[in-house]
């Protein structure tokens, strides 16, 4: 999808879903005219997942120049070269977004707090079943496409065309759709995700800034344990059935569903929502698991869930999902709205 068409489509959706009168805006609304023009998000935030995904984490050299940031603007050019209009229809389009780690964002946008962007520092946590480590990073690219090869070419173009001395290290992970959007554990992933674009926007977009906060974690599954464990036990750990993803009427308060929702009661109202974009990754001979990525309007949505995974909540309970999966990376990223992003990478 051409990026300008995406911008216009998001603008129209948000315009009507927010009941915004562009000619005569409601002064009591959260959306003022000037603010409204900031709320068009980057492509990766609200769009559906595709068959494949790229998760590219870049750690910059401490002496990296401003030109390293400006080179990120060329991603749009790389996408056009890899997936030209006559070559790629809607099926093979590349959708992408770029996020920034807090330490790097402080450097490139020192007045960010004045614009309503919070100090989105990620905190390491430890619990009964393991750690949720903090591994940092400066730039994160989330891209989606139905062609794995195109995403590989995109990652290659980004890394190889950054100015010399910019990149200290990077990791490119490629996710893929497993059966009917299932995790490698067999469970359907993202069952409770907001379905409609306007619902996702309400959950994922910070209205004063137009940006989104993302939580990204790499989880390694114990595939042998999953293979050896009875389905009933795994359903007890998660709080849903494997086959149909039905929520269990009776589930422990340590089940994953109960920890994330905030209650073990059947179909309890969620205290916080997120827009999940996670996909499986890996090989049987090496590491395999879930690359977890989700967007939200505020990091408090994530903090609530992460605290409930590691016993940092009032009830001191831990999440049984960590019995079979180990978190090895973690960070918060800020994905500016399109207008803010273009201003950042231009100068």
C-alpha positions in Angstrom: 0.0 0.0 0.0 1.4 3.4 -1.0 2.3 5.3 2.2 0.2 8.3 1.2 -2.9 6.1 0.6 -2.3 4.6 4.1 -2.1 8.0 5.6 -5.3 9.1 4.0 -7.2 5.9 5.0 -6.1 6.2 8.6 -7.1 9.9 8.6 -10.6 9.1 7.3 -11.0 6.2 9.8 -10.0 8.3 12.8 -11.9 11.3 11.6 -15.2 9.4 11.6 -14.5 7.0 14.5 -13.7 10.0 16.7 -16.8 12.0 15.6 -14.5 14.8 14.7 -15.9 17.8 12.9 -13.0 19.1 10.9 -14.8 22.3 9.9 -16.1 23.2 13.3 -14.3 21.0 15.9 -15.8 20.3 19.3 -13.8 22.3 21.8 -14.7 19.9 24.5 -13.3 17.0 22.6 -9.8 15.6 23.4 -9.0 16.3 19.7 -8.2 19.9 18.9 -7.7 20.7 15.2 -3.9 21.0 15.4 -3.6 17.9 17.6 -5.8 15.9 15.2 -3.4 16.3 12.4 -0.8 14.5 14.5 -2.7 11.3 15.1 -2.1 9.4 11.9 0.1 6.5 13.1 2.9 4.6 11.3 1.8 1.7 9.2 2.8 -1.1 11.6 0.7 0.1 14.5 -2.9 -0.6 13.5 -2.6 -2.8 10.4 -3.3 -6.6 10.4 -0.4 -9.0 10.6 0.8 -10.6 7.4 2.3 -14.0 6.6 5.8 -12.7 7.6 7.3 -10.0 9.8 10.7 -8.4 10.3 11.8 -7.3 13.8 15.0 -5.4 13.4 16.8 -4.1 16.6 19.7 -1.7 16.0 22.2 -0.7 18.7 24.0 2.4 17.5 27.6 3.4 18.3 27.8 5.9 21.1 29.4 8.4 18.8 26.9 7.9 16.0 26.2 11.1 14.0 22.9 12.7 13.1 23.3 11.2 9.6 22.6 7.8 11.1 19.1 9.0 12.0 18.6 10.7 8.6 19.4 7.4 6.9 16.3 5.9 8.5 14.2 8.2 6.3 15.4 6.2 3.3 13.4 3.2 4.4 10.5 4.4 2.3 12.8 4.5 -0.7 14.0 0.9 0.0 10.4 -0.3 0.2 9.6 1.3 -3.1 12.6 -0.3 -4.8 12.0 -3.8 -3.3 8.2 -3.7 -3.8 7.5 -1.4 -6.7 3.9 -0.6 -7.6 3.8 -2.6 -10.8 5.4 -5.6 -9.0 3.6 -5.7 -5.8 -0.2 -5.5 -5.4 -1.9 -5.2 -2.1 -1.1 -8.9 -1.3 2.7 -8.4 -1.3 2.8 -4.8 0.1 5.4 -4.0 2.8 4.0 -2.1 5.8 6.5 -0.8 8.3 7.0 1.4 11.4 10.1 2.7 13.2 10.4 3.0 17.0 13.1 4.6 19.2 14.6 3.5 22.5 14.4 6.0 25.4 18.1 6.7 25.6 18.4 7.5 21.9 15.1 9.4 21.9 16.4 11.7 24.6 19.4 12.6 22.3 17.4 13.2 19.1 14.4 14.9 20.8 15.5 16.4 24.1 12.2 18.3 24.6 10.0 15.2 24.2 8.5 15.5 27.7 7.1 19.0 26.9 5.2 17.4 24.0 3.4 15.0 26.3 5.6 11.9 25.6 6.3 10.1 28.8 9.6 8.8 30.1 9.1 5.2 28.8 11.9 3.5 30.7 11.7 -0.3 30.6 12.2 -2.0 34.0 13.8 -5.4 34.4 11.7 -7.8 36.5 12.4 -11.2 38.2 9.9 -13.8 39.5 9.4 -17.3 40.6 9.8 -18.7 37.0 12.5 -16.5 35.6 13.4 -12.9 34.5 12.0 -10.3 32.1 15.4 -8.8 31.2 16.0 -5.3 29.9 18.2 -5.4 26.8 17.8 -1.9 25.3 18.4 -0.7 21.8 18.2 2.5 19.8 16.2 1.9 16.7 13.6 -0.8 16.1 12.0 -1.5 12.7 8.7 -3.6 12.6 7.8 -4.5 9.0 5.2 -6.9 7.6 4.8 -8.6 4.2 3.6 -11.8 2.7 7.0 -12.4 1.2 9.9 -13.4 3.5 12.5 -12.5 0.9 11.3 -8.9 0.6 11.7 -8.4 4.3 15.2 -9.9 4.2 16.1 -7.4 1.4 14.6 -4.6 3.5 16.7 -5.4 6.5 19.8 -5.7 4.3 19.1 -2.3 2.7 18.7 -0.6 6.0 21.9 -2.0 7.6 24.1 -1.9 4.6 23.2 1.7 3.7 23.7 3.2 7.2 26.8 5.5 7.3 30.0 3.9 8.4 30.5 3.7 12.2 26.8 4.0 13.0 25.9 0.5 14.0 27.4 -1.2 17.0 25.3 -4.4 16.6 21.9 -5.5 15.3 19.6 -8.4 15.4 17.1 -9.3 12.6 14.4 -11.8 13.5 11.8 -13.0 11.0 8.4 -14.0 12.2 5.9 -16.1 10.3 2.3 -17.1 10.5 1.8 -20.6 12.0 -1.4 -22.3 11.0 -4.4 -20.1 11.8 -2.4 -17.5 13.7 -1.2 -19.8 16.4 1.8 -19.7 18.7 4.2 -22.6 18.6 2.6 -23.9 21.8 -0.5 -24.6 19.8 -2.7 -21.8 21.2 -4.3 -19.2 19.1 -2.4 -15.9 19.6 -4.2 -12.6 20.0 -7.7 -14.0 20.6 -8.7 -10.9 22.6 -7.2 -8.3 20.2 -9.4 -5.4 19.2 -10.8 -6.3 15.9 -11.7 -3.0 14.2 -9.4 -0.2 13.1 -11.1 2.4 15.3 -11.0 0.1 18.3 -7.3 -0.5 17.8 -6.7 3.2 17.4 -8.4 3.9 20.8 -6.1 1.3 22.5 -2.9 2.0 20.7 -2.6 5.7 19.8 -1.7 8.3 22.4 -4.1 11.1 21.4 -2.0 14.1 22.6 1.1 13.0 20.7 -0.2 10.7 17.9 2.5 8.2 18.8 2.3 4.7 20.2 4.4 2.8 22.8 5.5 -0.7 22.0 6.7 -3.6 24.1 9.0 -6.0 22.3 10.2 -9.2 23.9 11.9 -12.4 22.5 10.6 -15.5 24.1 12.2 -18.9 23.7 9.9 -21.9 24.1 10.9 -25.2 25.7 9.7 -27.2 22.7 10.5 -30.6 24.4 8.4 -29.7 27.5 5.5 -28.6 25.3 5.6 -31.9 23.4 5.7 -34.0 26.5 3.0 -32.1 28.4 -0.7 -33.1 28.2 -3.0 -30.6 26.5 -5.1 -30.3 29.7 -2.1 -29.2 31.7 -1.2 -26.6 29.0 -4.7 -25.3 29.0 -4.5 -25.0 32.8 -1.4 -22.9 32.3 -2.9 -20.6 29.7 -6.6 -20.5 30.7 -8.0 -21.3 27.2 -8.6 -24.4 25.2 -6.0 -25.3 22.6 -8.4 -26.3 19.8 -11.0 -23.5 19.8 -9.4 -20.9 22.1 -12.4 -20.8 24.4 -11.7 -19.2 27.8 -11.9 -21.7 30.6 -14.8 -21.1 33.0 -12.7 -22.3 35.8 -9.0 -21.4 35.6 -6.4 -20.6 38.2 -5.4 -17.1 39.0 -1.9 -18.0 37.9 -3.1 -18.8 34.3 -1.9 -16.5 31.6 -5.4 -15.2 30.8 -6.1 -14.4 34.4 -2.8 -12.6 34.9 -3.3 -10.4 31.8 -6.9 -9.6 32.3 -6.6 -9.0 36.1 -9.0 -11.6 37.3 -9.6 -15.4 37.1 -13.4 -14.8 36.7 -15.0 -16.0 33.5 -15.0 -13.3 30.8 -13.9 -10.6 33.3 -13.6 -7.1 31.9 -10.0 -6.4 31.0 -8.4 -3.7 33.1 -6.0 -2.7 30.3 -5.9 -3.5 26.6 -3.1 -3.7 24.0 -2.9 -4.3 20.3 -0.8 -7.5 19.8 1.3 -8.0 16.6 3.3 -11.1 17.8 4.4 -14.0 15.6 6.4 -17.2 16.0 10.0 -17.4 14.9 12.9 -19.8 14.9 13.9 -23.4 14.0 13.7 -26.8 15.7 17.5 -27.2 15.6 18.0 -23.8 17.3 15.8 -21.4 19.3 12.1 -21.1 18.6 9.3 -19.3 20.3 7.4 -16.0 20.1 8.5 -12.6 19.2 6.1 -10.6 21.3 5.2 -7.1 20.1 2.3 -5.0 21.2 1.2 -1.4 20.9 -0.6 0.8 23.5 -1.3 4.4 24.1 0.5 4.2 27.5 3.2 2.0 29.0 1.1 1.6 32.1 -0.9 -1.0 30.1 2.2 -3.1 29.8 3.5 -2.4 33.3 0.3 -3.8 34.7 0.7 -7.1 32.8 4.4 -7.5 33.3 4.1 -6.9 37.0 1.4 -9.7 37.1 3.8 -12.1 35.3 6.5 -11.9 37.9 4.8 -11.5 41.2 5.2 -7.7 41.4 1.4 -7.2 41.8 -0.6 -7.1 45.0 -1.4 -10.8 45.0 2.3 -11.8 44.4 1.3 -14.5 41.9 3.4 -15.5 38.9 2.3 -16.3 35.3 2.4 -20.0 34.4 3.3 -19.2 30.8 6.8 -18.8 32.1 6.9 -22.5 33.0 7.4 -23.3 29.3 8.8 -20.1 27.8 11.8 -18.0 28.7 12.1 -14.2 28.0 15.6 -13.3 26.7 15.1 -9.7 25.5 12.9 -6.8 26.4 12.5 -3.1 25.8 9.9 -0.3 25.3 9.9 1.7 22.1 8.2 4.9 21.1 6.7 4.9 17.6 6.1 8.6 16.7 3.0 9.5 14.6 3.9 10.0 11.0 4.2 13.7 11.2 6.5 13.6 14.2 8.5 10.8 12.6 9.1 12.7 9.4 10.2 15.8 11.3 12.6 13.8 13.4 14.4 12.1 10.5 14.4 15.1 8.2 16.8 17.3 10.3 
